[in-house]
Amino acid sequence: MSPAPDASGGAPPLLDLADYIRAQGIEAEIVAPGVEMPTVEAAAAVLGVPPERIFKSILFQAESGACVMAIACGRARVDARKLASLTGLARLRLASPEVALAVTGYPAGGTPPIGHRERFPVVVDARVAAQTWGWAGGGRKELMVRIASADIVRLNGAQVAEVVTERMAEADPGGVPSPGGGR
């Protein structure tokens, strides 16, 4: 299920989100504000936008090993039970940083909502889909991408559904420290 290590026996090489964006011909902007953005609040402050404009790409792994990504905005907390019900994947938990890197091609904390190494189900929360655009992980912890919600849905063949809890979290969802997903 995961790609083989490279010839040196290490992790597979990182993907370049800019290459994917060019290949797809979409309008998206990758920015490097010069600092890591470990929380939604930090990313929103650096980019000068409300927290709801920050889209988090959160990878979950089922007991079977299959992965699914939820994309939520702001401080919303993804409800793993709703996600499991929508996808049919049992016992979802946050994917480890190693799994996130192997499956998506990007490090946890910088995972973008598009352009992943492997195909897996993606569920975009209705609050994300309702926005014209937002900022998401740009492929590295210090990068963000301004992207249209419609492109996220289309490029992933994503399902749009209510996938967050009604209660807004005080901190980022599920202990995820970065808007780019993972852990």
Sequence and secondary structure as in RCSB ss.txt:
>XXXX:A:sequence
MSPAPDASGGAPPLLDLADYIRAQGIEAEIVAPGVEMPTVEAAAAVLGVPPERIFKSILFQAESGACVMAIACGR
ARVDARKLASLTGLARLRLASPEVALAVTGYPAGGTPPIGHRERFPVVVDARVAAQTWGWAGGGRKELMVRIASA
DIVRLNGAQVAEVVTERMAEADPGGVPSPGGGR
>XXXX:A:secstr
      TTSS      HHHHHHHHT   EEE  SS   SHHHHHHHHTS GGGBEEEEEEE TTS EEEEEEETT
  B HHHHHHHH   S EE  HHHHHHHHSS TTB  SS  SS   EEEEHHHHTSSEEEEE SSTT EEEEEHH
HHHHHHT EEE  B SS  SSSGGG  STB   
